[in-house]
Amino acid sequence: MSQHTRRRYTAEERNRWVERYVQSGLTQREFAANHNLGLSNLQRWAARAAGRVAAFAEVTLPPVPATMGWTAEIVRSGRATLRCTNAITPGLLEHLLRAC
């Protein structure tokens, strides 16, 4: 049975990979596959380099008319639309956002 160990990259190495990715003109998926990098690693490194680390922020919503069946609509980069009632729990909302 072979053992698989994960490669650890230094901050300098991660920054170099992101620079190479940006200059390549490839998608993150293509670049990661071409260089045997984990796609999620490259995505995280690129987001950090751009100062876009994902975080949740509390949002205060105005009162919603009772005739409306939902309280908020979240559109995720054209991938999915999530409509929520005011009864949704933070845990369920987080789970749904990760899924879409």
LUMSEGU-945316 format. One record per atom (N, C-alpha, C, O): residue number from 0; residue in one letter; atom name; z, y, x. Coordinates in steps of 0.02 Angstrom, whole numbers, plus 50000, padded with zeros to 5 digits. Example, Ala and Ser with C-alpha at 12.3 -4.5 7.8 and 13.67 -1.06 7.14 Angstrom:
<atoms>
<atom i="0" aa="A" at="N" pz="50390" py="49716" px="50660"/>
<atom i="0" aa="A" at="CA" pz="50390" py="49775" px="50615"/>
<atom i="0" aa="A" at="C" pz="50390" py="49835" px="50660"/>
<atom i="0" aa="A" at="O" pz="50423" py="49834" px="50712"/>
<atom i="1" aa="S" at="N" pz="50354" py="49888" px="50642"/>
<atom i="1" aa="S" at="CA" pz="50357" py="49947" px="50684"/>
<atom i="1" aa="S" at="C" pz="50394" py="50002" px="50645"/>
<atom i="1" aa="S" at="O" pz="50402" py="50057" px="50670"/>
</atoms>
This chain:
<atoms>
<atom i="0" aa="M" at="N" pz="50000" py="49941" px="50043"/>
<atom i="0" aa="M" at="CA" pz="50000" py="50000" px="50000"/>
<atom i="0" aa="M" at="C" pz="50000" py="50062" px="50044"/>
<atom i="0" aa="M" at="O" pz="50041" py="50068" px="50090"/>
<atom i="1" aa="S" at="N" pz="49954" py="50108" px="50032"/>
<atom i="1" aa="S" at="CA" pz="49950" py="50169" px="50073"/>
<atom i="1" aa="S" at="C" pz="49994" py="50223" px="50043"/>
<atom i="1" aa="S" at="O" pz="50004" py="50227" px="49983"/>
<atom i="2" aa="Q" at="N" pz="50020" py="50263" px="50088"/>
<atom i="2" aa="Q" at="CA" pz="50062" py="50319" px="50066"/>
<atom i="2" aa="Q" at="C" pz="50020" py="50382" px="50065"/>
<atom i="2" aa="Q" at="O" pz="49980" py="50394" px="50111"/>
<atom i="3" aa="H" at="N" pz="50028" py="50421" px="50013"/>
<atom i="3" aa="H" at="CA" pz="49991" py="50484" px="50007"/>
<atom i="3" aa="H" at="C" pz="50042" py="50541" px="50015"/>
<atom i="3" aa="H" at="O" pz="50090" py="50546" px="49976"/>
<atom i="4" aa="T" at="N" pz="50031" py="50583" px="50064"/>
<atom i="4" aa="T" at="CA" pz="50075" py="50641" px="50072"/>
<atom i="4" aa="T" at="C" pz="50036" py="50704" px="50057"/>
<atom i="4" aa="T" at="O" pz="49976" py="50709" px="50072"/>
<atom i="5" aa="R" at="N" pz="50069" py="50751" px="50026"/>
<atom i="5" aa="R" at="CA" pz="50036" py="50814" px="50009"/>
<atom i="5" aa="R" at="C" pz="50034" py="50860" px="50070"/>
<atom i="5" aa="R" at="O" pz="50080" py="50863" px="50110"/>
<atom i="6" aa="R" at="N" pz="49979" py="50894" px="50075"/>
<atom i="6" aa="R" at="CA" pz="49970" py="50942" px="50129"/>
<atom i="6" aa="R" at="C" pz="50006" py="51006" px="50110"/>
<atom i="6" aa="R" at="O" pz="49995" py="51032" px="50055"/>
<atom i="7" aa="R" at="N" pz="50047" py="51032" px="50153"/>
<atom i="7" aa="R" at="CA" pz="50081" py="51096" px="50142"/>
<atom i="7" aa="R" at="C" pz="50044" py="51149" px="50181"/>
<atom i="7" aa="R" at="O" pz="50028" py="51141" px="50240"/>
<atom i="8" aa="Y" at="N" pz="50030" py="51205" px="50147"/>
<atom i="8" aa="Y" at="CA" pz="49993" py="51260" px="50178"/>
<atom i="8" aa="Y" at="C" pz="50041" py="51319" px="50190"/>
<atom i="8" aa="Y" at="O" pz="50083" py="51334" px="50148"/>
<atom i="9" aa="T" at="N" pz="50033" py="51351" px="50247"/>
<atom i="9" aa="T" at="CA" pz="50072" py="51411" px="50262"/>
<atom i="9" aa="T" at="C" pz="50043" py="51468" px="50221"/>
<atom i="9" aa="T" at="O" pz="49988" py="51463" px="50195"/>
<atom i="10" aa="A" at="N" pz="50080" py="51523" px="50216"/>
<atom i="10" aa="A" at="CA" pz="50056" py="51582" px="50179"/>
<atom i="10" aa="A" at="C" pz="49991" py="51607" px="50210"/>
<atom i="10" aa="A" at="O" pz="49945" py="51628" px="50174"/>
<atom i="11" aa="E" at="N" pz="49986" py="51606" px="50275"/>
<atom i="11" aa="E" at="CA" pz="49926" py="51629" px="50310"/>
<atom i="11" aa="E" at="C" pz="49866" py="51584" px="50292"/>
<atom i="11" aa="E" at="O" pz="49811" py="51608" px="50280"/>
<atom i="12" aa="E" at="N" pz="49877" py="51518" px="50291"/>
<atom i="12" aa="E" at="CA" pz="49824" py="51472" px="50273"/>
<atom i="12" aa="E" at="C" pz="49801" py="51482" px="50200"/>
<atom i="12" aa="E" at="O" pz="49742" py="51482" px="50185"/>
<atom i="13" aa="R" at="N" pz="49850" py="51491" px="50156"/>
<atom i="13" aa="R" at="CA" pz="49833" py="51503" px="50085"/>
<atom i="13" aa="R" at="C" pz="49791" py="51566" px="50078"/>
<atom i="13" aa="R" at="O" pz="49742" py="51567" px="50041"/>
<atom i="14" aa="N" at="N" pz="49811" py="51619" px="50113"/>
<atom i="14" aa="N" at="CA" pz="49773" py="51682" px="50109"/>
<atom i="14" aa="N" at="C" pz="49702" py="51673" px="50135"/>
<atom i="14" aa="N" at="O" pz="49654" py="51701" px="50108"/>
<atom i="15" aa="R" at="N" pz="49694" py="51634" px="50189"/>
<atom i="15" aa="R" at="CA" pz="49627" py="51621" px="50216"/>
<atom i="15" aa="R" at="C" pz="49584" py="51582" px="50167"/>
<atom i="15" aa="R" at="O" pz="49525" py="51596" px="50159"/>
<atom i="16" aa="W" at="N" pz="49614" py="51532" px="50133"/>
<atom i="16" aa="W" at="CA" pz="49577" py="51494" px="50083"/>
<atom i="16" aa="W" at="C" pz="49554" py="51540" px="50027"/>
<atom i="16" aa="W" at="O" pz="49497" py="51535" px="50004"/>
<atom i="17" aa="V" at="N" pz="49597" py="51585" px="50004"/>
<atom i="17" aa="V" at="CA" pz="49578" py="51631" px="49950"/>
<atom i="17" aa="V" at="C" pz="49522" py="51677" px="49973"/>
<atom i="17" aa="V" at="O" pz="49475" py="51690" px="49936"/>
<atom i="18" aa="E" at="N" pz="49526" py="51703" px="50034"/>
<atom i="18" aa="E" at="CA" pz="49472" py="51746" px="50061"/>
<atom i="18" aa="E" at="C" pz="49406" py="51708" px="50063"/>
<atom i="18" aa="E" at="O" pz="49354" py="51734" px="50043"/>
<atom i="19" aa="R" at="N" pz="49409" py="51646" px="50087"/>
<atom i="19" aa="R" at="CA" pz="49348" py="51605" px="50090"/>
<atom i="19" aa="R" at="C" pz="49320" py="51592" px="50020"/>
<atom i="19" aa="R" at="O" pz="49260" py="51595" px="50009"/>
<atom i="20" aa="Y" at="N" pz="49365" py="51579" px="49972"/>
<atom i="20" aa="Y" at="CA" pz="49343" py="51568" px="49903"/>
<atom i="20" aa="Y" at="C" pz="49308" py="51630" px="49876"/>
<atom i="20" aa="Y" at="O" pz="49253" py="51625" px="49848"/>
<atom i="21" aa="V" at="N" pz="49339" py="51689" px="49883"/>
<atom i="21" aa="V" at="CA" pz="49311" py="51751" px="49857"/>
<atom i="21" aa="V" at="C" pz="49242" py="51764" px="49887"/>
<atom i="21" aa="V" at="O" pz="49196" py="51785" px="49851"/>
<atom i="22" aa="Q" at="N" pz="49235" py="51753" px="49951"/>
<atom i="22" aa="Q" at="CA" pz="49171" py="51765" px="49986"/>
<atom i="22" aa="Q" at="C" pz="49118" py="51713" px="49969"/>
<atom i="22" aa="Q" at="O" pz="49059" py="51725" px="49978"/>
<atom i="23" aa="S" at="N" pz="49139" py="51655" px="49944"/>
<atom i="23" aa="S" at="CA" pz="49092" py="51600" px="49932"/>
<atom i="23" aa="S" at="C" pz="49045" py="51612" px="49874"/>
<atom i="23" aa="S" at="O" pz="48989" py="51587" px="49874"/>
<atom i="24" aa="G" at="N" pz="49068" py="51649" px="49824"/>
<atom i="24" aa="G" at="CA" pz="49027" py="51658" px="49764"/>
<atom i="24" aa="G" at="C" pz="49029" py="51598" px="49717"/>
<atom i="24" aa="G" at="O" pz="48995" py="51598" px="49665"/>
<atom i="25" aa="L" at="N" pz="49068" py="51547" px="49734"/>
<atom i="25" aa="L" at="CA" pz="49075" py="51487" px="49692"/>
<atom i="25" aa="L" at="C" pz="49130" py="51497" px="49640"/>
<atom i="25" aa="L" at="O" pz="49170" py="51543" px="49645"/>
<atom i="26" aa="T" at="N" pz="49130" py="51454" px="49590"/>
<atom i="26" aa="T" at="CA" pz="49186" py="51454" px="49543"/>
<atom i="26" aa="T" at="C" pz="49246" py="51423" px="49580"/>
<atom i="26" aa="T" at="O" pz="49237" py="51389" px="49631"/>
<atom i="27" aa="Q" at="N" pz="49305" py="51433" px="49553"/>
<atom i="27" aa="Q" at="CA" pz="49364" py="51403" px="49584"/>
<atom i="27" aa="Q" at="C" pz="49358" py="51327" px="49584"/>
<atom i="27" aa="Q" at="O" pz="49376" py="51294" px="49633"/>
<atom i="28" aa="R" at="N" pz="49333" py="51299" px="49530"/>
<atom i="28" aa="R" at="CA" pz="49325" py="51226" px="49524"/>
<atom i="28" aa="R" at="C" pz="49277" py="51200" px="49578"/>
<atom i="28" aa="R" at="O" pz="49292" py="51150" px="49611"/>
<atom i="29" aa="E" at="N" pz="49221" py="51234" px="49587"/>
<atom i="29" aa="E" at="CA" pz="49171" py="51212" px="49637"/>
<atom i="29" aa="E" at="C" pz="49200" py="51218" px="49708"/>
<atom i="29" aa="E" at="O" pz="49193" py="51172" px="49748"/>
<atom i="30" aa="F" at="N" pz="49232" py="51275" px="49721"/>
<atom i="30" aa="F" at="CA" pz="49259" py="51286" px="49788"/>
<atom i="30" aa="F" at="C" pz="49313" py="51234" px="49804"/>
<atom i="30" aa="F" at="O" pz="49313" py="51205" px="49859"/>
<atom i="31" aa="A" at="N" pz="49358" py="51222" px="49758"/>
<atom i="31" aa="A" at="CA" pz="49412" py="51174" px="49769"/>
<atom i="31" aa="A" at="C" pz="49383" py="51104" px="49782"/>
<atom i="31" aa="A" at="O" pz="49406" py="51069" px="49827"/>
<atom i="32" aa="A" at="N" pz="49334" py="51084" px="49742"/>
<atom i="32" aa="A" at="CA" pz="49304" py="51018" px="49751"/>
<atom i="32" aa="A" at="C" pz="49268" py="51013" px="49818"/>
<atom i="32" aa="A" at="O" pz="49273" py="50962" px="49852"/>
<atom i="33" aa="N" at="N" pz="49232" py="51065" px="49838"/>
<atom i="33" aa="N" at="CA" pz="49195" py="51065" px="49901"/>
<atom i="33" aa="N" at="C" pz="49241" py="51062" px="49962"/>
<atom i="33" aa="N" at="O" pz="49221" py="51037" px="50015"/>
<atom i="34" aa="H" at="N" pz="49302" py="51086" px="49955"/>
<atom i="34" aa="H" at="CA" pz="49348" py="51090" px="50012"/>
<atom i="34" aa="H" at="C" pz="49408" py="51044" px="50005"/>
<atom i="34" aa="H" at="O" pz="49457" py="51050" px="50042"/>
<atom i="35" aa="N" at="N" pz="49405" py="50999" px="49956"/>
<atom i="35" aa="N" at="CA" pz="49459" py="50950" px="49945"/>
<atom i="35" aa="N" at="C" pz="49527" py="50984" px="49935"/>
<atom i="35" aa="N" at="O" pz="49577" py="50962" px="49962"/>
<atom i="36" aa="L" at="N" pz="49526" py="51039" px="49897"/>
<atom i="36" aa="L" at="CA" pz="49588" py="51074" px="49879"/>
<atom i="36" aa="L" at="C" pz="49604" py="51060" px="49806"/>
<atom i="36" aa="L" at="O" pz="49560" py="51047" px="49766"/>
<atom i="37" aa="G" at="N" pz="49667" py="51061" px="49790"/>
<atom i="37" aa="G" at="CA" pz="49687" py="51055" px="49721"/>
<atom i="37" aa="G" at="C" pz="49667" py="51117" px="49683"/>
<atom i="37" aa="G" at="O" pz="49682" py="51173" px="49705"/>
<atom i="38" aa="L" at="N" pz="49634" py="51109" px="49626"/>
<atom i="38" aa="L" at="CA" pz="49612" py="51167" px="49587"/>
<atom i="38" aa="L" at="C" pz="49671" py="51210" px="49567"/>
<atom i="38" aa="L" at="O" pz="49667" py="51272" px="49572"/>
<atom i="39" aa="S" at="N" pz="49725" py="51180" px="49543"/>
<atom i="39" aa="S" at="CA" pz="49782" py="51220" px="49521"/>
<atom i="39" aa="S" at="C" pz="49813" py="51258" px="49579"/>
<atom i="39" aa="S" at="O" pz="49838" py="51314" px="49570"/>
<atom i="40" aa="N" at="N" pz="49811" py="51229" px="49640"/>
<atom i="40" aa="N" at="CA" pz="49836" py="51266" px="49698"/>
<atom i="40" aa="N" at="C" pz="49794" py="51328" px="49710"/>
<atom i="40" aa="N" at="O" pz="49821" py="51383" px="49719"/>
<atom i="41" aa="L" at="N" pz="49728" py="51319" px="49712"/>
<atom i="41" aa="L" at="CA" pz="49684" py="51376" px="49724"/>
<atom i="41" aa="L" at="C" pz="49692" py="51429" px="49670"/>
<atom i="41" aa="L" at="O" pz="49693" py="51489" px="49686"/>
<atom i="42" aa="Q" at="N" pz="49699" py="51409" px="49608"/>
<atom i="42" aa="Q" at="CA" pz="49708" py="51457" px="49553"/>
<atom i="42" aa="Q" at="C" pz="49772" py="51496" px="49563"/>
<atom i="42" aa="Q" at="O" pz="49773" py="51557" px="49554"/>
<atom i="43" aa="R" at="N" pz="49826" py="51462" px="49581"/>
<atom i="43" aa="R" at="CA" pz="49890" py="51495" px="49592"/>
<atom i="43" aa="R" at="C" pz="49887" py="51543" px="49651"/>
<atom i="43" aa="R" at="O" pz="49912" py="51599" px="49648"/>
<atom i="44" aa="W" at="N" pz="49856" py="51520" px="49706"/>
<atom i="44" aa="W" at="CA" pz="49851" py="51562" px="49766"/>
<atom i="44" aa="W" at="C" pz="49810" py="51625" px="49751"/>
<atom i="44" aa="W" at="O" pz="49829" py="51680" px="49772"/>
<atom i="45" aa="A" at="N" pz="49755" py="51617" px="49715"/>
<atom i="45" aa="A" at="CA" pz="49712" py="51674" px="49699"/>
<atom i="45" aa="A" at="C" pz="49748" py="51723" px="49653"/>
<atom i="45" aa="A" at="O" pz="49742" py="51784" px="49662"/>
<atom i="46" aa="A" at="N" pz="49785" py="51697" px="49605"/>
<atom i="46" aa="A" at="CA" pz="49822" py="51741" px="49559"/>
<atom i="46" aa="A" at="C" pz="49876" py="51780" px="49597"/>
<atom i="46" aa="A" at="O" pz="49885" py="51840" px="49585"/>
<atom i="47" aa="R" at="N" pz="49911" py="51747" px="49642"/>
<atom i="47" aa="R" at="CA" pz="49962" py="51782" px="49682"/>
<atom i="47" aa="R" at="C" pz="49930" py="51835" px="49725"/>
<atom i="47" aa="R" at="O" pz="49957" py="51891" px="49732"/>
<atom i="48" aa="A" at="N" pz="49874" py="51819" px="49755"/>
<atom i="48" aa="A" at="CA" pz="49840" py="51867" px="49799"/>
<atom i="48" aa="A" at="C" pz="49818" py="51928" px="49760"/>
<atom i="48" aa="A" at="O" pz="49817" py="51984" px="49787"/>
<atom i="49" aa="A" at="N" pz="49801" py="51918" px="49697"/>
<atom i="49" aa="A" at="CA" pz="49778" py="51974" px="49656"/>
<atom i="49" aa="A" at="C" pz="49836" py="52008" px="49620"/>
<atom i="49" aa="A" at="O" pz="49826" py="52056" px="49582"/>
<atom i="50" aa="G" at="N" pz="49897" py="51982" px="49631"/>
<atom i="50" aa="G" at="CA" pz="49956" py="52011" px="49598"/>
<atom i="50" aa="G" at="C" pz="49960" py="51994" px="49524"/>
<atom i="50" aa="G" at="O" pz="49991" py="52031" px="49486"/>
<atom i="51" aa="R" at="N" pz="49929" py="51938" px="49504"/>
<atom i="51" aa="R" at="CA" pz="49927" py="51919" px="49434"/>
<atom i="51" aa="R" at="C" pz="49967" py="51856" px="49421"/>
<atom i="51" aa="R" at="O" pz="49940" py="51808" px="49393"/>
<atom i="52" aa="V" at="N" pz="50027" py="51853" px="49441"/>
<atom i="52" aa="V" at="CA" pz="50068" py="51794" px="49428"/>
<atom i="52" aa="V" at="C" pz="50088" py="51795" px="49354"/>
<atom i="52" aa="V" at="O" pz="50114" py="51845" px="49329"/>
<atom i="53" aa="A" at="N" pz="50075" py="51740" px="49320"/>
<atom i="53" aa="A" at="CA" pz="50089" py="51736" px="49249"/>
<atom i="53" aa="A" at="C" pz="50163" py="51745" px="49234"/>
<atom i="53" aa="A" at="O" pz="50205" py="51718" px="49269"/>
<atom i="54" aa="A" at="N" pz="50177" py="51784" px="49183"/>
<atom i="54" aa="A" at="CA" pz="50246" py="51795" px="49162"/>
<atom i="54" aa="A" at="C" pz="50245" py="51811" px="49087"/>
<atom i="54" aa="A" at="O" pz="50195" py="51835" px="49061"/>
<atom i="55" aa="F" at="N" pz="50300" py="51799" px="49055"/>
<atom i="55" aa="F" at="CA" pz="50306" py="51817" px="48985"/>
<atom i="55" aa="F" at="C" pz="50341" py="51883" px="48980"/>
<atom i="55" aa="F" at="O" pz="50386" py="51898" px="49020"/>
<atom i="56" aa="A" at="N" pz="50322" py="51923" px="48932"/>
<atom i="56" aa="A" at="CA" pz="50354" py="51987" px="48919"/>
<atom i="56" aa="A" at="C" pz="50370" py="51991" px="48845"/>
<atom i="56" aa="A" at="O" pz="50332" py="51969" px="48802"/>
<atom i="57" aa="E" at="N" pz="50427" py="52019" px="48830"/>
<atom i="57" aa="E" at="CA" pz="50447" py="52027" px="48761"/>
<atom i="57" aa="E" at="C" pz="50405" py="52081" px="48728"/>
<atom i="57" aa="E" at="O" pz="50394" py="52135" px="48758"/>
<atom i="58" aa="V" at="N" pz="50381" py="52068" px="48669"/>
<atom i="58" aa="V" at="CA" pz="50339" py="52115" px="48632"/>
<atom i="58" aa="V" at="C" pz="50373" py="52130" px="48566"/>
<atom i="58" aa="V" at="O" pz="50391" py="52084" px="48529"/>
<atom i="59" aa="T" at="N" pz="50380" py="52194" px="48550"/>
<atom i="59" aa="T" at="CA" pz="50408" py="52213" px="48485"/>
<atom i="59" aa="T" at="C" pz="50351" py="52226" px="48438"/>
<atom i="59" aa="T" at="O" pz="50307" py="52267" px="48451"/>
<atom i="60" aa="L" at="N" pz="50351" py="52191" px="48382"/>
<atom i="60" aa="L" at="CA" pz="50297" py="52196" px="48333"/>
<atom i="60" aa="L" at="C" pz="50318" py="52240" px="48275"/>
<atom i="60" aa="L" at="O" pz="50376" py="52240" px="48255"/>
<atom i="61" aa="P" at="N" pz="50271" py="52278" px="48248"/>
<atom i="61" aa="P" at="CA" pz="50287" py="52317" px="48188"/>
<atom i="61" aa="P" at="C" pz="50295" py="52271" px="48128"/>
<atom i="61" aa="P" at="O" pz="50274" py="52213" px="48130"/>
<atom i="62" aa="P" at="N" pz="50325" py="52295" px="48075"/>
<atom i="62" aa="P" at="CA" pz="50332" py="52254" px="48015"/>
<atom i="62" aa="P" at="C" pz="50263" py="52232" px="47990"/>
<atom i="62" aa="P" at="O" pz="50215" py="52269" px="47994"/>
<atom i="63" aa="V" at="N" pz="50261" py="52172" px="47963"/>
<atom i="63" aa="V" at="CA" pz="50198" py="52143" px="47939"/>
<atom i="63" aa="V" at="C" pz="50201" py="52139" px="47863"/>
<atom i="63" aa="V" at="O" pz="50251" py="52118" px="47835"/>
<atom i="64" aa="P" at="N" pz="50147" py="52158" px="47830"/>
<atom i="64" aa="P" at="CA" pz="50146" py="52153" px="47757"/>
<atom i="64" aa="P" at="C" pz="50158" py="52080" px="47735"/>
<atom i="64" aa="P" at="O" pz="50134" py="52034" px="47767"/>
<atom i="65" aa="A" at="N" pz="50194" py="52071" px="47681"/>
<atom i="65" aa="A" at="CA" pz="50211" py="52004" px="47657"/>
<atom i="65" aa="A" at="C" pz="50149" py="51964" px="47636"/>
<atom i="65" aa="A" at="O" pz="50152" py="51903" px="47633"/>
<atom i="66" aa="T" at="N" pz="50094" py="51997" px="47622"/>
<atom i="66" aa="T" at="CA" pz="50034" py="51962" px="47601"/>
<atom i="66" aa="T" at="C" pz="49999" py="51926" px="47658"/>
<atom i="66" aa="T" at="O" pz="49957" py="51883" px="47646"/>
<atom i="67" aa="M" at="N" pz="50015" py="51944" px="47719"/>
<atom i="67" aa="M" at="CA" pz="49983" py="51914" px="47777"/>
<atom i="67" aa="M" at="C" pz="50018" py="51848" px="47795"/>
<atom i="67" aa="M" at="O" pz="50079" py="51846" px="47795"/>
<atom i="68" aa="G" at="N" pz="49979" py="51796" px="47809"/>
<atom i="68" aa="G" at="CA" pz="50008" py="51730" px="47824"/>
<atom i="68" aa="G" at="C" pz="50031" py="51722" px="47896"/>
<atom i="68" aa="G" at="O" pz="50061" py="51671" px="47913"/>
<atom i="69" aa="W" at="N" pz="50016" py="51770" px="47938"/>
<atom i="69" aa="W" at="CA" pz="50034" py="51765" px="48008"/>
<atom i="69" aa="W" at="C" pz="50057" py="51833" px="48034"/>
<atom i="69" aa="W" at="O" pz="50041" py="51885" px="48005"/>
<atom i="70" aa="T" at="N" pz="50096" py="51833" px="48089"/>
<atom i="70" aa="T" at="CA" pz="50126" py="51893" px="48116"/>
<atom i="70" aa="T" at="C" pz="50088" py="51920" px="48176"/>
<atom i="70" aa="T" at="O" pz="50083" py="51981" px="48185"/>
<atom i="71" aa="A" at="N" pz="50063" py="51876" px="48218"/>
<atom i="71" aa="A" at="CA" pz="50029" py="51897" px="48279"/>
<atom i="71" aa="A" at="C" pz="49969" py="51852" px="48293"/>
<atom i="71" aa="A" at="O" pz="49969" py="51794" px="48275"/>
<atom i="72" aa="E" at="N" pz="49919" py="51881" px="48325"/>
<atom i="72" aa="E" at="CA" pz="49861" py="51844" px="48346"/>
<atom i="72" aa="E" at="C" pz="49853" py="51853" px="48421"/>
<atom i="72" aa="E" at="O" pz="49852" py="51910" px="48446"/>
<atom i="73" aa="I" at="N" pz="49847" py="51798" px="48457"/>
<atom i="73" aa="I" at="CA" pz="49838" py="51800" px="48530"/>
<atom i="73" aa="I" at="C" pz="49772" py="51767" px="48546"/>
<atom i="73" aa="I" at="O" pz="49760" py="51710" px="48528"/>
<atom i="74" aa="V" at="N" pz="49728" py="51804" px="48581"/>
<atom i="74" aa="V" at="CA" pz="49662" py="51778" px="48600"/>
<atom i="74" aa="V" at="C" pz="49665" py="51767" px="48675"/>
<atom i="74" aa="V" at="O" pz="49677" py="51813" px="48713"/>
<atom i="75" aa="R" at="N" pz="49653" py="51705" px="48697"/>
<atom i="75" aa="R" at="CA" pz="49657" py="51686" px="48768"/>
<atom i="75" aa="R" at="C" pz="49588" py="51685" px="48799"/>
<atom i="75" aa="R" at="O" pz="49555" py="51633" px="48798"/>
<atom i="76" aa="S" at="N" pz="49564" py="51739" px="48826"/>
<atom i="76" aa="S" at="CA" pz="49502" py="51744" px="48864"/>
<atom i="76" aa="S" at="C" pz="49444" py="51708" px="48829"/>
<atom i="76" aa="S" at="O" pz="49403" py="51675" px="48862"/>
<atom i="77" aa="G" at="N" pz="49440" py="51715" px="48765"/>
<atom i="77" aa="G" at="CA" pz="49386" py="51684" px="48728"/>
<atom i="77" aa="G" at="C" pz="49392" py="51609" px="48721"/>
<atom i="77" aa="G" at="O" pz="49349" py="51577" px="48690"/>
<atom i="78" aa="R" at="N" pz="49445" py="51578" px="48749"/>
<atom i="78" aa="R" at="CA" pz="49453" py="51506" px="48747"/>
<atom i="78" aa="R" at="C" pz="49484" py="51483" px="48682"/>
<atom i="78" aa="R" at="O" pz="49464" py="51432" px="48653"/>
<atom i="79" aa="A" at="N" pz="49533" py="51520" px="48658"/>
<atom i="79" aa="A" at="CA" pz="49569" py="51498" px="48598"/>
<atom i="79" aa="A" at="C" pz="49601" py="51558" px="48565"/>
<atom i="79" aa="A" at="O" pz="49616" py="51608" px="48597"/>
<atom i="80" aa="T" at="N" pz="49612" py="51553" px="48500"/>
<atom i="80" aa="T" at="CA" pz="49648" py="51603" px="48463"/>
<atom i="80" aa="T" at="C" pz="49709" py="51570" px="48433"/>
<atom i="80" aa="T" at="O" pz="49704" py="51518" px="48401"/>
<atom i="81" aa="L" at="N" pz="49766" py="51601" px="48443"/>
<atom i="81" aa="L" at="CA" pz="49830" py="51574" px="48418"/>
<atom i="81" aa="L" at="C" pz="49859" py="51624" px="48370"/>
<atom i="81" aa="L" at="O" pz="49871" py="51682" px="48388"/>
<atom i="82" aa="R" at="N" pz="49871" py="51603" px="48308"/>
<atom i="82" aa="R" at="CA" pz="49902" py="51646" px="48258"/>
<atom i="82" aa="R" at="C" pz="49972" py="51619" px="48246"/>
<atom i="82" aa="R" at="O" pz="49981" py="51560" px="48233"/>
<atom i="83" aa="C" at="N" pz="50021" py="51664" px="48248"/>
<atom i="83" aa="C" at="CA" pz="50091" py="51643" px="48244"/>
<atom i="83" aa="C" at="C" pz="50126" py="51678" px="48186"/>
<atom i="83" aa="C" at="O" pz="50111" py="51735" px="48169"/>
<atom i="84" aa="T" at="N" pz="50172" py="51642" px="48155"/>
<atom i="84" aa="T" at="CA" pz="50216" py="51673" px="48106"/>
<atom i="84" aa="T" at="C" pz="50277" py="51698" px="48143"/>
<atom i="84" aa="T" at="O" pz="50287" py="51682" px="48202"/>
<atom i="85" aa="N" at="N" pz="50317" py="51737" px="48109"/>
<atom i="85" aa="N" at="CA" pz="50378" py="51762" px="48142"/>
<atom i="85" aa="N" at="C" pz="50431" py="51707" px="48148"/>
<atom i="85" aa="N" at="O" pz="50483" py="51719" px="48178"/>
<atom i="86" aa="A" at="N" pz="50418" py="51648" px="48120"/>
<atom i="86" aa="A" at="CA" pz="50466" py="51593" px="48124"/>
<atom i="86" aa="A" at="C" pz="50455" py="51549" px="48185"/>
<atom i="86" aa="A" at="O" pz="50493" py="51501" px="48195"/>
<atom i="87" aa="I" at="N" pz="50405" py="51563" px="48226"/>
<atom i="87" aa="I" at="CA" pz="50392" py="51521" px="48284"/>
<atom i="87" aa="I" at="C" pz="50447" py="51529" px="48337"/>
<atom i="87" aa="I" at="O" pz="50471" py="51585" px="48349"/>
<atom i="88" aa="T" at="N" pz="50467" py="51474" px="48367"/>
<atom i="88" aa="T" at="CA" pz="50519" py="51477" px="48419"/>
<atom i="88" aa="T" at="C" pz="50487" py="51494" px="48486"/>
<atom i="88" aa="T" at="O" pz="50429" py="51478" px="48497"/>
<atom i="89" aa="P" at="N" pz="50525" py="51525" px="48531"/>
<atom i="89" aa="P" at="CA" pz="50497" py="51540" px="48597"/>
<atom i="89" aa="P" at="C" pz="50473" py="51478" px="48634"/>
<atom i="89" aa="P" at="O" pz="50422" py="51481" px="48669"/>
<atom i="90" aa="G" at="N" pz="50508" py="51423" px="48627"/>
<atom i="90" aa="G" at="CA" pz="50488" py="51361" px="48661"/>
<atom i="90" aa="G" at="C" pz="50421" py="51334" px="48635"/>
<atom i="90" aa="G" at="O" pz="50379" py="51313" px="48674"/>
<atom i="91" aa="L" at="N" pz="50412" py="51336" px="48569"/>
<atom i="91" aa="L" at="CA" pz="50349" py="51313" px="48540"/>
<atom i="91" aa="L" at="C" pz="50292" py="51361" px="48560"/>
<atom i="91" aa="L" at="O" pz="50237" py="51338" px="48576"/>
<atom i="92" aa="L" at="N" pz="50306" py="51426" px="48560"/>
<atom i="92" aa="L" at="CA" pz="50254" py="51474" px="48580"/>
<atom i="92" aa="L" at="C" pz="50233" py="51462" px="48652"/>
<atom i="92" aa="L" at="O" pz="50173" py="51462" px="48667"/>
<atom i="93" aa="E" at="N" pz="50280" py="51451" px="48697"/>
<atom i="93" aa="E" at="CA" pz="50264" py="51437" px="48767"/>
<atom i="93" aa="E" at="C" pz="50222" py="51374" px="48772"/>
<atom i="93" aa="E" at="O" pz="50172" py="51372" px="48809"/>
<atom i="94" aa="H" at="N" pz="50241" py="51322" px="48737"/>
<atom i="94" aa="H" at="CA" pz="50203" py="51259" px="48738"/>
<atom i="94" aa="H" at="C" pz="50131" py="51270" px="48713"/>
<atom i="94" aa="H" at="O" pz="50084" py="51245" px="48744"/>
<atom i="95" aa="L" at="N" pz="50123" py="51306" px="48659"/>
<atom i="95" aa="L" at="CA" pz="50056" py="51319" px="48632"/>
<atom i="95" aa="L" at="C" pz="50014" py="51361" px="48680"/>
<atom i="95" aa="L" at="O" pz="49954" py="51348" px="48688"/>
<atom i="96" aa="L" at="N" pz="50044" py="51411" px="48712"/>
<atom i="96" aa="L" at="CA" pz="50006" py="51452" px="48759"/>
<atom i="96" aa="L" at="C" pz="49983" py="51412" px="48819"/>
<atom i="96" aa="L" at="O" pz="49928" py="51422" px="48844"/>
<atom i="97" aa="R" at="N" pz="50025" py="51367" px="48843"/>
<atom i="97" aa="R" at="CA" pz="50005" py="51325" px="48899"/>
<atom i="97" aa="R" at="C" pz="49947" py="51278" px="48879"/>
<atom i="97" aa="R" at="O" pz="49905" py="51262" px="48920"/>
<atom i="98" aa="A" at="N" pz="49947" py="51257" px="48816"/>
<atom i="98" aa="A" at="CA" pz="49896" py="51210" px="48793"/>
<atom i="98" aa="A" at="C" pz="49828" py="51243" px="48781"/>
<atom i="98" aa="A" at="O" pz="49776" py="51209" px="48783"/>
<atom i="99" aa="C" at="N" pz="49828" py="51308" px="48769"/>
<atom i="99" aa="C" at="CA" pz="49762" py="51339" px="48754"/>
<atom i="99" aa="C" at="C" pz="49739" py="51386" px="48807"/>
<atom i="99" aa="C" at="O" pz="49686" py="51415" px="48800"/>
</atoms>
